[in-house]
Amino acid sequence: MGTFKAIRIDKAGNGTTVALTQFDEAELMDGDVTVRIEWSTLNYKDGLAVTGKAPVVRRFPMIAGIDFAGSVEASSHPAWKAGDKVVCNGWGMGETHLGAYAEKARVKGDWLVRLPEGISMRDAMAIGTAGYTAMLSVLALERHGLTPKNGPIAVTGAAGGVGSVAIAVLSKLGYYVIASTGRMSESGYLKELGAAEVIDRNELSGPAKPLAKERWTGGVDSVGSTTLANLLSMTKYGGAVAACGLAAGMDLPSSVAPFILRGVSLLGIESVMCPMPLRNAAWARLASDLDHGKLAEITEEIGLDQVIAAGAKILAGEVRGRIVVKIL
């Protein structure tokens, strides 16, 4: 047993402290697979955890980070052996289970996904929970029966991680994508990803009417609150919106009108405890339906020592696309 570098969060009075420090391997939690982490990523939830802006962390001490890619170091799980390349997203990592901003993790083998063919560990973390959530949203819209022939798809929070990957995937699949952003200066970036139109988020930020003019057949929303309410009110008859985030809040100041007068469906997207068959399906589709050239264009790389500062930036809306964290 030894120590390894990790971003550790501790309880301090009514708040928390966070620091990059040495963590004792003896403090790792129970699990049947030990992984040497090579890459992680930065998600909105990670920003909340490292800044203490929301009570994401449920036990202390905690190692932050909800995503990792790495190599199995030791395993007593029948599905995994030393040297296997694996990805892990969610399952309470960084919240109730020691997480990914570390050189080592011990987790349940049932949480792991084999690194898909054709995706590097770095690319897997450029995708991360944000991209995997975007794909879960696309799969939900497809299960609802939507196709490019049905009409436009709106993507809110478009310059963020979920939005960027959603645009890249949807455009490659042939959808006409309308990107909503609070940073109109990023219009060029969003069109390069595949957005056909870019609209100012102010168009979706006012009080929502019960029903507004029909503008799109569906949507991927990572914002919540009034934005989601407006998105629903403007969705065409029989359409659907996949809700997967709460950047603007957990409330939903809407009415039942879109649901009972236009037959609109609100599809909830949950990524943390997502069943393994759907999880594997999402990663398989990401391997085939995400342009890796576009993925590279939206990705910035930082080191473990830069995560805490970057966490504050993602909460302030100052991060475009995806950030990967090089661990080793």
C-alpha positions as CSV (number, residue, x, y, z in Angstrom):
1,M,0.0,0.0,0.0
2,G,1.2,3.5,-0.8
3,T,-0.1,6.9,-1.7
4,F,-1.2,8.5,-4.9
5,K,-2.2,12.0,-6.1
6,A,-5.9,12.9,-5.8
7,I,-8.2,15.9,-5.4
8,R,-9.6,15.4,-1.9
9,I,-12.7,17.1,-0.5
10,D,-13.1,17.4,3.2
11,K,-15.9,18.7,5.5
12,A,-15.1,22.1,7.0
13,G,-17.7,23.7,9.2
14,N,-20.7,24.5,7.1
15,G,-18.7,24.0,3.9
16,T,-15.9,22.0,2.4
17,T,-12.2,22.3,1.6
18,V,-10.6,21.0,-1.6
19,A,-7.0,20.3,-2.4
20,L,-4.7,18.3,-4.7
21,T,-2.9,16.1,-2.2
22,Q,-1.6,12.6,-1.5
23,F,-4.2,10.0,-0.8
24,D,-3.6,6.8,1.1
25,E,-4.4,3.7,-0.9
26,A,-5.6,2.0,2.3
27,E,-8.5,4.5,2.3
28,L,-9.9,3.3,-1.0
29,M,-13.4,1.9,-0.7
30,D,-14.6,-1.6,-1.3
31,G,-14.7,-2.9,-4.9
32,D,-13.5,-5.9,-6.9
33,V,-11.6,-4.0,-9.5
34,T,-8.7,-1.6,-9.0
35,V,-8.0,0.8,-11.9
36,R,-5.0,2.9,-12.8
37,I,-6.6,6.0,-14.1
38,E,-5.1,7.7,-17.1
39,W,-7.8,10.3,-18.1
40,S,-10.7,12.0,-16.6
41,T,-12.9,15.0,-17.6
42,L,-14.7,18.0,-16.2
43,N,-18.5,18.1,-16.0
44,Y,-20.9,20.6,-14.5
45,K,-21.5,18.3,-11.5
46,D,-17.7,18.2,-11.0
47,G,-17.6,22.0,-10.9
48,L,-20.3,21.9,-8.2
49,A,-18.3,19.4,-6.2
50,V,-14.9,21.1,-6.3
51,T,-16.3,24.6,-5.6
52,G,-18.8,23.4,-2.9
53,K,-21.5,25.4,-4.7
54,A,-24.0,22.6,-4.2
55,P,-24.2,19.6,-1.8
56,V,-23.0,17.1,-4.4
57,V,-20.6,15.3,-2.0
58,R,-22.4,12.9,0.4
59,R,-19.5,11.4,2.3
60,F,-16.1,12.6,3.5
61,P,-13.3,12.5,2.7
62,M,-14.2,12.3,-1.0
63,I,-12.1,12.2,-4.2
64,A,-13.9,14.3,-6.7
65,G,-14.6,13.3,-10.3
66,I,-17.5,11.3,-11.9
67,D,-15.7,9.9,-15.0
68,F,-12.5,8.0,-15.7
69,A,-10.8,5.9,-18.3
70,G,-7.9,3.7,-17.4
71,S,-6.3,0.2,-17.2
72,V,-7.3,-2.5,-14.8
73,E,-4.5,-3.1,-12.3
74,A,-6.1,-5.9,-10.3
75,S,-9.5,-7.7,-10.5
76,S,-11.4,-10.4,-8.7
77,H,-14.4,-9.8,-11.0
78,P,-14.9,-12.5,-13.7
79,A,-15.4,-10.0,-16.5
80,W,-12.1,-8.1,-16.0
81,K,-8.4,-8.9,-15.9
82,A,-5.3,-6.8,-15.5
83,G,-4.6,-4.7,-18.5
84,D,-8.2,-4.3,-19.7
85,K,-9.0,-0.8,-20.9
86,V,-12.2,0.5,-19.2
87,V,-14.5,3.5,-18.9
88,C,-16.6,4.4,-15.8
89,N,-19.3,7.0,-15.7
90,G,-21.5,7.9,-12.7
91,W,-22.6,5.2,-10.1
92,G,-22.1,7.8,-7.4
93,M,-18.4,8.4,-8.0
94,G,-17.4,11.7,-6.6
95,E,-20.6,11.8,-4.6
96,T,-20.9,8.6,-2.4
97,H,-17.9,6.6,-3.8
98,L,-14.3,7.9,-4.1
99,G,-14.0,9.3,-7.6
100,A,-11.9,9.9,-10.7
101,Y,-9.6,12.8,-10.0
102,A,-6.9,10.5,-8.8
103,E,-4.2,8.2,-10.1
104,K,-6.1,5.1,-8.8
105,A,-9.7,4.0,-8.1
106,R,-11.3,0.9,-6.7
107,V,-14.9,0.2,-8.0
108,K,-17.4,-2.5,-8.7
109,G,-16.6,-4.4,-11.9
110,D,-20.3,-4.2,-12.7
111,W,-19.9,-0.4,-13.1
112,L,-17.3,-0.7,-15.9
113,V,-17.7,-0.4,-19.7
114,R,-15.1,-1.8,-22.0
115,L,-13.3,0.9,-23.9
116,P,-15.1,0.8,-27.4
117,E,-13.0,-0.1,-30.5
118,G,-11.8,2.9,-32.2
119,I,-12.0,5.2,-29.2
120,S,-8.9,6.2,-27.3
121,M,-9.0,6.8,-23.5
122,R,-8.6,10.5,-24.1
123,D,-11.5,10.5,-26.6
124,A,-13.6,8.6,-24.1
125,M,-13.1,11.3,-21.6
126,A,-13.6,14.0,-24.2
127,I,-17.0,12.4,-24.5
128,G,-17.4,11.8,-20.7
129,T,-20.7,11.9,-18.9
130,A,-21.7,15.0,-20.9
131,G,-21.4,13.3,-24.2
132,Y,-22.8,10.0,-23.0
133,T,-25.8,11.9,-21.6
134,A,-26.2,13.6,-25.0
135,M,-26.3,10.2,-26.7
136,L,-28.8,8.9,-24.1
137,S,-31.0,11.9,-25.1
138,V,-30.6,11.1,-28.8
139,L,-31.5,7.4,-28.2
140,A,-34.6,8.5,-26.2
141,L,-35.8,10.8,-29.1
142,E,-35.3,7.9,-31.5
143,R,-37.3,5.5,-29.2
144,H,-40.1,8.1,-29.3
145,G,-40.0,7.7,-33.1
146,L,-38.4,10.9,-34.2
147,T,-36.3,11.0,-37.4
148,P,-34.7,13.8,-39.4
149,K,-37.9,13.8,-41.6
150,N,-40.0,14.9,-38.7
151,G,-38.4,18.4,-38.5
152,P,-35.8,20.4,-36.5
153,I,-34.4,19.5,-33.2
154,A,-33.5,22.3,-30.7
155,V,-30.5,22.0,-28.4
156,T,-30.2,24.3,-25.4
157,G,-27.0,25.1,-23.6
158,A,-25.5,24.5,-27.0
159,A,-21.9,25.6,-26.3
160,G,-21.6,23.4,-23.2
161,G,-20.5,19.8,-23.1
162,V,-23.9,18.1,-23.5
163,G,-25.0,20.6,-26.1
164,S,-21.8,20.4,-28.2
165,V,-21.9,16.6,-28.4
166,A,-25.6,16.6,-29.1
167,I,-25.2,19.0,-32.0
168,A,-22.3,16.9,-33.5
169,V,-24.3,13.6,-33.2
170,L,-27.6,15.0,-34.4
171,S,-26.2,16.8,-37.4
172,K,-24.2,13.7,-38.4
173,L,-27.5,11.7,-38.2
174,G,-29.1,14.2,-40.6
175,Y,-31.2,16.3,-38.3
176,Y,-31.7,20.1,-38.8
177,V,-30.3,21.4,-35.5
178,I,-31.3,24.7,-33.9
179,A,-28.7,25.6,-31.3
180,S,-29.7,27.9,-28.4
181,T,-26.9,29.7,-26.5
182,G,-26.2,32.6,-24.3
183,R,-23.0,33.2,-26.1
184,M,-23.8,34.3,-29.6
185,S,-20.1,34.9,-30.1
186,E,-19.9,31.1,-30.3
187,S,-22.2,30.9,-33.4
188,G,-19.3,30.0,-35.7
189,Y,-18.2,27.2,-33.4
190,L,-21.7,25.8,-33.2
191,K,-22.2,25.9,-37.0
192,E,-18.9,24.1,-37.4
193,L,-20.3,21.4,-35.1
194,G,-23.3,21.1,-37.4
195,A,-25.9,23.5,-36.2
196,A,-28.1,24.8,-39.0
197,E,-29.3,27.8,-37.0
198,V,-28.1,29.5,-33.8
199,I,-30.6,31.5,-31.6
200,D,-30.1,33.6,-28.6
201,R,-31.2,31.9,-25.3
202,N,-33.2,35.1,-24.6
203,E,-35.8,33.7,-27.0
204,L,-36.4,31.0,-24.4
205,S,-35.8,32.9,-21.2
206,G,-39.0,34.8,-20.7
207,P,-42.1,33.6,-19.0
208,A,-43.4,30.6,-21.0
209,K,-46.8,30.7,-22.6
210,P,-49.0,27.6,-22.2
211,L,-48.6,27.1,-26.0
212,A,-46.4,29.2,-28.3
213,K,-45.8,28.9,-32.1
214,E,-44.6,25.5,-33.1
215,R,-40.9,25.7,-34.0
216,W,-39.3,22.2,-33.6
217,T,-40.3,18.6,-33.4
218,G,-38.0,17.9,-30.4
219,G,-35.2,19.0,-28.2
220,V,-32.3,18.2,-26.0
221,D,-32.3,20.4,-22.9
222,S,-29.5,20.6,-20.3
223,V,-30.7,23.9,-18.9
224,G,-34.1,23.3,-17.2
225,S,-36.3,25.9,-15.6
226,T,-37.9,28.6,-17.9
227,T,-35.8,27.4,-20.9
228,L,-37.3,24.0,-20.7
229,A,-40.8,25.4,-20.2
230,N,-40.4,27.5,-23.4
231,L,-38.9,24.6,-25.3
232,L,-42.0,22.5,-24.5
233,S,-44.4,25.3,-25.4
234,M,-42.8,25.6,-28.9
235,T,-42.6,21.8,-29.6
236,K,-44.7,20.6,-32.5
237,Y,-47.6,18.2,-32.2
238,G,-46.5,14.7,-31.2
239,G,-42.9,15.8,-30.6
240,A,-40.6,15.2,-27.6
241,V,-38.0,16.9,-25.5
242,A,-35.2,15.0,-23.7
243,A,-34.5,16.8,-20.3
244,C,-31.0,16.0,-19.0
245,G,-29.8,19.0,-17.0
246,L,-30.5,21.9,-14.6
247,A,-28.0,24.6,-15.3
248,A,-30.7,27.3,-14.8
249,G,-32.5,25.5,-12.0
250,M,-34.6,22.5,-11.0
251,D,-38.0,24.3,-11.4
252,L,-40.3,23.9,-14.4
253,P,-42.7,26.8,-14.7
254,S,-44.8,25.2,-17.4
255,S,-48.4,24.0,-17.8
256,V,-49.9,20.7,-19.0
257,A,-51.0,22.4,-22.3
258,P,-48.1,21.0,-24.4
259,F,-48.8,17.5,-23.2
260,I,-52.6,17.4,-23.4
261,L,-53.2,19.7,-26.4
262,R,-50.2,18.8,-28.6
263,G,-49.3,15.3,-27.3
264,V,-45.8,16.5,-26.5
265,S,-43.7,14.1,-24.4
266,L,-41.1,15.0,-21.8
267,L,-38.4,12.4,-21.7
268,G,-36.3,12.2,-18.5
269,I,-32.6,11.3,-19.0
270,E,-30.8,9.8,-16.0
271,S,-27.1,8.9,-16.6
272,V,-25.7,8.0,-13.1
273,M,-27.5,4.7,-12.5
274,C,-28.4,4.0,-16.1
275,P,-28.8,0.2,-16.7
276,M,-25.8,-1.4,-18.3
277,P,-27.5,-2.5,-21.6
278,L,-28.5,1.1,-22.4
279,R,-25.1,2.3,-21.2
280,N,-23.3,-0.1,-23.6
281,A,-25.7,0.9,-26.4
282,A,-24.9,4.6,-25.9
283,W,-21.2,4.0,-26.0
284,A,-21.5,1.8,-29.1
285,R,-23.4,4.6,-30.9
286,L,-20.9,7.2,-29.8
287,A,-18.2,5.1,-31.4
288,S,-20.1,5.1,-34.7
289,D,-22.1,8.3,-34.8
290,L,-19.8,10.9,-33.3
291,D,-17.3,12.6,-35.7
292,H,-14.0,12.3,-33.9
293,G,-12.6,15.2,-35.8
294,K,-15.3,17.4,-34.4
295,L,-14.7,15.9,-31.0
296,A,-11.1,17.0,-31.2
297,E,-12.2,20.5,-32.1
298,I,-14.3,20.9,-29.0
299,T,-11.8,19.5,-26.5
300,E,-9.3,21.3,-24.3
301,E,-6.8,19.4,-22.2
302,I,-5.7,20.3,-18.6
303,G,-3.7,18.6,-15.8
304,L,-5.0,17.5,-12.5
305,D,-3.6,20.6,-10.9
306,Q,-5.8,22.8,-13.0
307,V,-9.2,21.1,-12.2
308,I,-10.2,23.2,-9.2
309,A,-9.8,26.5,-11.1
310,A,-11.6,25.0,-14.2
311,G,-14.5,23.9,-11.9
312,A,-15.3,27.5,-11.1
313,K,-15.1,28.4,-14.8
314,I,-17.6,25.7,-15.9
315,L,-20.1,27.0,-13.3
316,A,-19.6,30.6,-14.6
317,G,-20.5,29.4,-18.2
318,E,-16.9,30.1,-19.3
319,V,-16.2,26.7,-20.7
320,R,-16.8,25.8,-24.3
321,G,-17.2,22.2,-25.3
322,R,-15.3,19.6,-23.3
323,I,-12.3,19.5,-21.0
324,V,-10.2,16.4,-20.6
325,V,-8.0,15.9,-17.5
326,K,-4.7,14.1,-18.0
327,I,-4.0,12.0,-14.9
328,L,-0.9,10.1,-15.9
